[in-house]
Amino acid sequence: MMPEKIREPLMAAVARIPSGVGVLTAIDRGHPMGMLASWFQQAAFEPLMMTVCVKKGRPIESPIDGSGKFLLNILGEESQTLMKHFAKGFGPDDDAFDGVGHHYRNSGIELEGAVAVIECKVVSKIEAGDHFIYVGEAFMGEPKGTGRPRIHSRSTAANY
């Protein structure tokens, strides 16, 4: 265990790394799942690759593993309603998309109001402490409208 006098400033420093905000979605055997995500990033230029982090035990883990694909909806500055909806979290049998404008795509659910969508095929799953890092090769995506992406800063690196 790291001494508190080192851990506290380190956690404060890591918390200052900004991130985007998105909704990660996947479909397995017709069952869609979605979760609010802030740990995602472009990982390579060629081929174009993305990483997304999922806490171990999250319900979306099964549809991503089962389908081998995921779709990332990038939320915009004006996406407060979508952010609040998906911040609630959903169990494996819940309909995460009830009451939310959406439609099915090849690898997940596209949300009305997202400023961009990116579809990926999983090429690797890496265990990283209490999370899994999915590395996906992006095979389809597009900006939606002219909105600016939402930027998230945390107050501590100890939680979301």
Secondary structure by P-SEA (a helix, b strand, c coil): cccaaaaaaaaaaaaabbbbbbbbbbbcccbbbbbbbccccccccccbbbbbbbcccccaaaaaaaaccbbbbbbcccaaaaaaaacccccccccccccbbbbbcccccccccccbbbbbccccccccccbbbbbbbccccccccbbbbbbbbbcccccc
